[in-house]
Amino acid sequence: MQGQTTRETTLKWAAGGSAMGAVAALATMALAIVGLAGLFSSTLAGIATIVVGAAILLEGGAIGASAFPAATEYEAAAGAGLSAGFLGGLTGIVLGILALLGVSSEALLSVALIVLGASFLFSGAPMAFRGYLFAGAASGQIMLGLGAVILGILAVTGSNLVLVLVGLLALGAGALFGGSAHGARFMSETRQYET
């Protein structure tokens, strides 16, 4: 009985983390859209980078929390992406803060987009290649990550803030849909403990 209560609590925390990640992703999308409109683009890109880094960090932590101890093979595969989400999110936050402080802002934001895109790419791969229920969502996450990496490389070579903002908008959308899918999955698992 104690194991079920602990498992239920863990799943609820994971669902909450996924929901917070989805809200942060929505904020990233709003910041990127306002930045694309031309209002304080560099500042908003730095803030959006910090927020999407936090969203990736929260989502990785939520999935990782559900994976320890791994009750299913799905959760063990999800835990494999934890380190990619943690490192990518943390690096994105640090690079966003440095960009806000004015340290080579456009270059750091471009590099942050590459790092965050790679984080999406590597955190989605373990689930997609093992054929789980959300393999389609994980494959979409891989494609978004690859697209963000390409936009980041193009932005580094041309110092184009518009490419960074478009990449952040795409990552925000991916984090929103991924966080919602994982949160719904975690909440549906908690219902089995309520009966």
C-alpha positions in Angstrom: 0.0 0.0 0.0 2.8 2.4 0.9 4.4 1.7 -2.6 1.2 2.7 -4.3 1.0 6.0 -2.3 4.6 6.8 -3.1 4.1 6.0 -6.8 0.9 8.1 -6.9 2.6 11.1 -5.3 5.5 10.8 -7.7 3.2 10.7 -10.7 1.3 13.8 -9.4 4.6 15.7 -9.0 5.6 14.7 -12.5 2.3 15.9 -13.9 2.7 19.2 -12.0 6.2 19.6 -13.4 4.9 18.9 -16.9 2.1 21.4 -16.5 4.6 24.1 -15.3 6.9 23.3 -18.3 3.9 23.7 -20.6 3.1 27.1 -19.1 6.8 28.2 -19.5 6.6 27.0 -23.1 3.6 29.1 -23.7 5.4 32.1 -22.2 8.3 31.4 -24.5 6.0 31.5 -27.5 4.5 34.8 -26.5 7.9 36.4 -25.9 9.2 35.1 -29.3 6.1 36.5 -31.1 6.5 39.9 -29.5 10.2 39.9 -30.3 9.4 39.0 -33.9 7.1 42.0 -34.0 10.2 44.1 -33.4 9.8 45.2 -29.8 13.0 44.8 -27.8 13.9 41.8 -29.8 17.3 41.1 -28.3 16.0 41.5 -24.7 13.0 39.3 -25.3 15.1 36.7 -27.1 17.3 36.5 -24.0 14.3 36.2 -21.7 12.7 33.6 -24.0 15.9 31.6 -24.0 15.9 31.5 -20.2 12.2 30.6 -20.1 12.5 27.8 -22.7 15.5 26.5 -20.8 13.5 26.4 -17.7 10.7 24.6 -19.5 13.1 21.9 -20.8 14.6 21.6 -17.3 11.1 21.2 -15.7 10.0 18.7 -18.4 13.2 16.7 -18.0 12.8 16.7 -14.2 9.2 15.7 -14.4 9.9 12.7 -16.7 12.9 11.8 -14.6 10.9 11.9 -11.4 8.4 9.4 -12.9 11.2 7.1 -14.0 12.8 6.5 -10.6 12.2 3.8 -9.7 11.3 2.8 -13.2 8.1 0.8 -13.0 7.8 0.4 -16.8 10.2 0.2 -19.7 8.7 3.4 -21.0 9.8 5.3 -17.9 13.3 3.8 -18.1 13.6 5.1 -21.7 12.2 8.5 -20.5 14.9 8.6 -17.8 17.6 8.3 -20.5 16.6 11.7 -21.9 16.8 13.2 -18.4 20.4 14.2 -18.6 20.0 15.8 -22.0 17.0 17.8 -20.8 18.8 18.8 -17.6 22.1 19.8 -19.2 20.5 21.6 -22.2 18.0 23.5 -20.0 20.6 24.6 -17.5 23.0 25.6 -20.3 20.2 27.6 -22.0 19.4 29.4 -18.8 23.0 30.4 -18.3 23.5 31.5 -21.9 20.3 33.5 -21.8 21.4 35.3 -18.6 24.8 36.1 -20.2 23.0 37.4 -23.3 20.8 39.6 -21.1 23.9 41.0 -19.5 25.2 42.1 -22.9 28.0 39.6 -23.4 28.0 39.0 -27.2 24.2 38.7 -27.1 23.4 37.6 -30.6 26.2 35.0 -30.7 25.3 33.6 -27.3 21.6 33.4 -28.2 22.5 31.5 -31.4 24.6 29.1 -29.5 21.9 28.7 -26.9 19.4 27.8 -29.7 21.9 25.1 -30.9 22.2 23.7 -27.4 18.5 23.8 -26.7 17.7 22.2 -30.1 20.3 19.4 -29.4 18.6 18.9 -26.0 15.3 18.4 -27.7 16.9 16.1 -30.2 18.6 13.9 -27.6 15.9 13.8 -25.1 13.3 12.7 -27.6 15.4 10.0 -29.2 15.3 7.3 -26.4 11.5 7.1 -26.5 11.0 7.4 -30.3 13.4 4.6 -31.1 11.8 2.2 -28.6 8.4 2.5 -30.1 6.3 3.8 -27.2 2.8 5.2 -27.2 4.1 8.8 -27.6 6.7 7.8 -30.2 5.0 10.1 -32.7 5.3 13.0 -30.2 9.0 12.1 -29.6 9.7 12.0 -33.3 8.2 15.4 -33.6 10.4 16.6 -30.8 13.4 15.2 -32.6 12.5 17.0 -35.8 11.9 20.3 -33.9 15.3 19.8 -32.2 17.0 19.3 -35.6 15.3 22.3 -37.0 16.4 24.5 -34.1 19.9 23.3 -34.4 19.9 24.2 -38.1 18.4 27.6 -37.4 21.0 28.1 -34.6 23.9 27.3 -37.0 22.5 29.7 -39.6 22.1 32.4 -37.0 25.7 31.9 -35.8 27.0 32.3 -39.3 24.9 35.3 -40.1 24.1 36.9 -36.7 20.4 37.0 -37.4 18.2 37.5 -34.4 15.1 36.7 -36.4 16.3 33.1 -36.9 16.9 32.8 -33.2 13.4 34.0 -32.4 11.8 31.6 -34.9 13.8 28.8 -33.4 12.7 29.7 -29.9 9.0 29.9 -31.1 9.3 26.4 -32.5 11.0 25.0 -29.3 8.3 26.7 -27.2 5.6 25.0 -29.3 7.3 21.7 -29.0 7.7 22.0 -25.3 4.1 23.0 -24.9 2.8 19.9 -26.8 5.3 17.6 -25.3 4.6 18.8 -21.7 0.9 18.5 -22.3 1.2 14.9 -23.6 3.4 13.8 -20.8 1.3 15.6 -18.1 -1.9 13.9 -19.5 -0.2 10.5 -19.4 1.0 11.0 -15.8 -2.5 12.1 -14.7 -4.2 9.2 -16.3 -1.8 6.8 -14.4 -2.7 8.5 -11.1 -6.4 7.6 -11.7 -5.7 3.9 -11.2 -4.7 4.7 -7.6 -7.8 6.7 -6.8 -10.2 3.7 -7.1 
